[in-house]
Amino acid sequence: MSKLKNTIADITSRYKLLDVIGSGSYGTVQCAKRLKDNVLVSIKTIHKKYKDPSEIYFLNKLKNVEGVISLFEYRVCRDGYILIMGYFKTDLFNFWDKNFPLPKPTIKRILFQIVKYA
């Protein structure tokens, strides 16, 4: 069995895959339920064309920062990355887009977090 098949088999043995949250040229993000405790997670697959460890690096660096998605685990595969993260209904871009114009205090809070931890 290939490493990718082993990785997928391991993930599907521990998570129940639910809805696709988003997809694009980079890969897909899918909502899943962790079977051991029924916690919702996001499983992000990143195609090898966009395989860049910076997202993993920054999520690890910012793991205890309020408002930053928790990275529970990740797998490096020949075909890309698989990231298992905390579940959020939206990301910063979509939050900004749906709530535009944002109130000034919200903008300040977001920018402060970005600058503080950049």
Backbone as CSV, one residue per row, in Angstrom:
resi,resn,N_x,N_y,N_z,CA_x,CA_y,CA_z,C_x,C_y,C_z
1,MET,0.855,-1.183,0.000,0.000,0.000,0.000,0.899,1.244,0.000
2,SER,0.566,2.255,-0.780,1.387,3.457,-0.854,1.256,4.277,0.426
3,LYS,2.222,5.181,0.614,2.208,6.046,1.798,0.942,6.898,1.841
4,LEU,0.504,7.408,0.678,-0.710,8.221,0.638,-1.923,7.399,1.049
5,LYS,-2.032,6.178,0.538,-3.165,5.323,0.913,-3.134,5.017,2.402
6,ASN,-1.935,4.763,2.958,-1.812,4.541,4.400,-2.259,5.769,5.180
7,THR,-1.857,6.944,4.711,-2.227,8.187,5.379,-3.731,8.390,5.334
8,ILE,-4.331,8.208,4.179,-5.782,8.375,4.044,-6.515,7.347,4.890
9,ALA,-6.054,6.108,4.879,-6.690,5.067,5.694,-6.605,5.413,7.174
10,ASP,-5.466,5.927,7.611,-5.303,6.324,9.009,-6.267,7.451,9.370
11,ILE,-6.353,8.443,8.514,-7.236,9.585,8.786,-8.695,9.149,8.795
12,THR,-9.108,8.366,7.804,-10.519,7.955,7.756,-10.870,6.962,8.858
13,SER,-9.879,6.341,9.477,-10.174,5.461,10.615,-10.393,6.265,11.893
14,ARG,-9.934,7.522,11.901,-10.063,8.356,13.100,-11.013,9.537,12.943
15,TYR,-11.409,9.829,11.705,-12.283,10.970,11.428,-13.396,10.549,10.477
16,LYS,-14.585,11.079,10.713,-15.692,10.882,9.777,-15.754,12.129,8.908
17,LEU,-15.532,11.955,7.609,-15.548,13.088,6.689,-16.978,13.541,6.457
18,LEU,-17.187,14.851,6.538,-18.517,15.430,6.356,-18.528,16.279,5.090
19,ASP,-18.876,17.531,5.199,-19.039,18.402,4.031,-17.727,19.026,3.564
20,VAL,-17.655,19.289,2.263,-16.557,20.079,1.715,-16.862,21.538,2.028
21,ILE,-15.929,22.206,2.695,-16.100,23.610,3.073,-15.665,24.512,1.934
22,GLY,-14.592,24.121,1.273,-14.081,24.923,0.174,-13.108,24.120,-0.660
23,SER,-12.937,24.566,-1.889,-11.956,23.913,-2.753,-11.480,24.908,-3.792
24,GLY,-10.326,24.643,-4.294,-9.742,25.509,-5.306,-8.530,24.829,-5.890
25,SER,-7.729,25.600,-6.583,-6.566,25.015,-7.242,-5.543,24.497,-6.235
26,TYR,-5.528,25.056,-5.028,-4.575,24.636,-4.007,-4.922,23.280,-3.414
27,GLY,-6.215,22.960,-3.345,-6.672,21.719,-2.719,-8.092,21.872,-2.202
28,THR,-8.389,21.177,-1.099,-9.737,21.227,-0.535,-9.671,21.342,0.985
29,VAL,-10.763,21.860,1.543,-10.951,21.882,2.990,-12.276,21.200,3.257
30,GLN,-12.230,20.235,4.146,-13.418,19.437,4.433,-13.668,19.423,5.933
31,CYS,-14.926,19.538,6.308,-15.325,19.397,7.702,-15.348,17.907,8.026
32,ALA,-14.880,17.569,9.217,-14.883,16.170,9.651,-15.155,16.126,11.148
33,LYS,-15.510,14.947,11.617,-15.743,14.748,13.043,-14.705,13.759,13.557
34,ARG,-13.981,14.169,14.608,-13.011,13.271,15.229,-13.789,12.214,16.004
35,LEU,-13.583,10.960,15.681,-14.404,9.874,16.211,-14.232,9.653,17.711
36,LYS,-13.050,9.913,18.256,-12.826,9.621,19.674,-13.605,10.541,20.610
37,ASP,-13.943,11.769,20.149,-14.641,12.703,21.037,-15.700,13.555,20.328
38,ASN,-15.980,13.254,19.060,-16.996,13.959,18.264,-16.720,15.451,18.069
39,VAL,-15.470,15.867,18.172,-15.096,17.258,17.939,-15.020,17.503,16.436
40,LEU,-15.592,18.640,15.986,-15.497,19.007,14.570,-14.106,19.547,14.275
41,VAL,-13.562,19.137,13.147,-12.254,19.601,12.694,-12.348,19.964,11.215
42,SER,-11.338,20.645,10.739,-11.186,20.902,9.308,-9.994,20.094,8.821
43,ILE,-10.173,19.405,7.716,-9.072,18.667,7.101,-8.756,19.349,5.776
44,LYS,-7.556,19.899,5.711,-7.134,20.648,4.527,-6.094,19.831,3.778
45,THR,-6.372,19.570,2.518,-5.390,18.903,1.668,-4.811,19.940,0.717
46,ILE,-3.508,19.962,0.620,-2.820,20.922,-0.239,-2.071,20.129,-1.303
47,HIS,-2.373,20.393,-2.569,-1.731,19.690,-3.680,-0.229,19.961,-3.710
48,LYS,0.515,19.003,-4.224,1.973,19.110,-4.241,2.467,20.340,-5.001
49,LYS,1.691,20.807,-5.967,2.086,22.007,-6.717,2.219,23.208,-5.782
50,TYR,1.419,23.217,-4.702,1.414,24.333,-3.757,2.045,23.936,-2.425
51,LYS,2.806,22.864,-2.451,3.419,22.317,-1.233,4.448,23.306,-0.691
52,ASP,4.078,24.000,0.365,4.929,25.001,0.993,4.753,24.860,2.504
53,PRO,5.817,24.582,3.227,5.680,24.332,4.666,5.410,25.574,5.508
54,SER,5.335,26.751,4.898,5.176,27.971,5.697,3.866,27.989,6.486
55,GLU,2.783,27.464,5.936,1.519,27.449,6.679,1.656,26.598,7.938
56,ILE,2.293,25.450,7.817,2.510,24.581,8.979,3.410,25.289,9.993
57,TYR,4.466,25.918,9.515,5.389,26.640,10.390,4.657,27.716,11.191
58,PHE,3.872,28.548,10.502,3.202,29.650,11.190,2.089,29.165,12.111
59,LEU,1.362,28.130,11.714,0.327,27.595,12.606,0.953,27.011,13.872
60,ASN,2.103,26.373,13.749,2.807,25.878,14.936,3.313,27.026,15.800
61,LYS,3.844,28.054,15.165,4.386,29.205,15.891,3.285,29.960,16.636
62,LEU,2.089,30.008,16.057,0.983,30.785,16.628,-0.047,29.908,17.326
63,LYS,0.348,28.715,17.753,-0.631,27.743,18.245,-1.398,28.178,19.485
64,ASN,-0.883,29.080,20.285,-1.596,29.516,21.486,-2.139,30.933,21.377
65,VAL,-2.237,31.441,20.163,-2.719,32.802,19.953,-4.229,32.781,19.737
66,GLU,-4.931,33.618,20.489,-6.384,33.698,20.357,-6.763,34.098,18.935
67,GLY,-7.725,33.379,18.378,-8.219,33.698,17.046,-7.486,32.991,15.917
68,VAL,-6.418,32.266,16.239,-5.685,31.516,15.217,-6.113,30.055,15.303
69,ILE,-6.413,29.483,14.182,-6.859,28.090,14.126,-5.772,27.176,14.690
70,SER,-6.189,26.215,15.506,-5.252,25.240,16.076,-4.919,24.167,15.046
71,LEU,-3.647,23.878,14.905,-3.195,22.778,14.051,-2.995,21.571,14.955
72,PHE,-3.867,20.558,14.810,-3.790,19.371,15.653,-2.712,18.409,15.170
73,GLU,-2.639,18.223,13.876,-1.629,17.339,13.294,-1.530,17.625,11.806
74,TYR,-0.451,17.151,11.215,-0.293,17.276,9.765,0.491,16.085,9.253
75,ARG,0.324,15.831,7.987,1.035,14.749,7.306,1.669,15.315,6.050
76,VAL,2.898,14.932,5.829,3.594,15.283,4.597,3.535,14.054,3.706
77,CYS,2.946,14.223,2.540,2.798,13.123,1.586,3.519,13.478,0.292
78,ARG,3.742,12.487,-0.505,4.343,12.707,-1.824,3.480,13.662,-2.642
79,ASP,2.166,13.598,-2.444,1.226,14.399,-3.232,0.893,15.746,-2.614
80,GLY,1.473,16.076,-1.457,1.201,17.358,-0.825,1.163,17.237,0.687
81,TYR,0.328,18.054,1.310,0.166,18.057,2.759,-1.284,17.772,3.113
82,ILE,-1.472,17.205,4.294,-2.799,17.082,4.887,-2.697,17.712,6.267
83,LEU,-3.505,18.739,6.516,-3.511,19.434,7.797,-4.838,19.171,8.489
84,ILE,-4.784,18.822,9.758,-5.999,18.640,10.542,-6.003,19.749,11.582
85,MET,-7.026,20.601,11.481,-7.066,21.832,12.266,-8.406,21.974,12.972
86,GLY,-8.439,22.938,13.880,-9.699,23.282,14.511,-10.694,23.736,13.458
87,TYR,-11.962,23.579,13.759,-13.012,23.928,12.796,-13.506,25.344,13.045
88,PHE,-13.533,26.140,12.006,-14.145,27.461,12.018,-15.075,27.533,10.825
89,LYS,-16.197,28.199,10.999,-17.171,28.286,9.907,-16.674,29.150,8.757
90,THR,-15.735,30.032,9.032,-15.263,30.933,7.988,-13.795,31.263,8.215
91,ASP,-13.172,31.889,7.231,-11.803,32.363,7.394,-11.817,33.887,7.407
92,LEU,-10.661,34.486,7.628,-10.588,35.940,7.759,-11.082,36.644,6.497
93,PHE,-10.705,36.147,5.330,-11.124,36.783,4.082,-12.646,36.804,3.959
94,ASN,-13.283,35.649,4.180,-14.743,35.585,4.051,-15.450,36.364,5.151
95,PHE,-14.890,36.354,6.363,-15.454,37.155,7.454,-15.443,38.625,7.069
96,TRP,-14.303,39.075,6.555,-14.144,40.470,6.139,-15.137,40.791,5.023
97,ASP,-15.220,39.900,4.047,-16.093,40.105,2.895,-17.568,40.177,3.300
98,LYS,-17.997,39.277,4.182,-19.406,39.221,4.583,-19.806,40.356,5.512
99,ASN,-18.860,40.913,6.256,-19.172,41.932,7.255,-18.683,43.321,6.872
100,PHE,-18.297,43.482,5.609,-17.777,44.770,5.146,-18.880,45.811,5.103
101,PRO,-18.664,47.007,5.551,-17.444,47.493,6.197,-17.397,47.067,7.669
102,LEU,-16.230,46.678,8.106,-16.059,46.275,9.499,-15.992,47.507,10.396
103,PRO,-16.514,47.385,11.608,-16.372,48.495,12.562,-14.888,48.725,12.883
104,LYS,-14.528,49.964,13.148,-13.122,50.295,13.417,-12.515,49.475,14.558
105,PRO,-13.246,49.238,15.663,-12.641,48.426,16.734,-12.295,47.002,16.275
106,THR,-13.109,46.438,15.398,-12.835,45.093,14.881,-11.599,45.112,13.991
107,ILE,-11.496,46.114,13.138,-10.320,46.253,12.268,-9.060,46.407,13.112
108,LYS,-9.135,47.243,14.143,-7.972,47.456,15.013,-7.543,46.155,15.688
109,ARG,-8.522,45.389,16.174,-8.207,44.135,16.863,-7.529,43.147,15.908
110,ILE,-8.071,43.030,14.693,-7.497,42.112,13.704,-6.081,42.549,13.324
111,LEU,-5.913,43.823,13.019,-4.595,44.319,12.618,-3.584,44.213,13.753
112,PHE,-4.034,44.457,14.980,-3.139,44.325,16.129,-2.623,42.893,16.243
113,GLN,-3.516,41.925,16.078,-3.096,40.518,16.151,-2.113,40.177,15.032
114,ILE,-2.388,40.669,13.834,-1.501,40.382,12.699,-0.113,40.964,12.946
115,VAL,-0.058,42.226,13.370,1.231,42.888,13.590,1.967,42.280,14.784
116,LYS,1.244,41.991,15.844,1.866,41.461,17.063,2.554,40.128,16.821
117,TYR,1.932,39.275,16.026,2.456,37.924,15.854,3.128,37.684,14.505
118,ALA,3.279,38.736,13.709,3.913,38.567,12.391,5.413,38.439,12.517
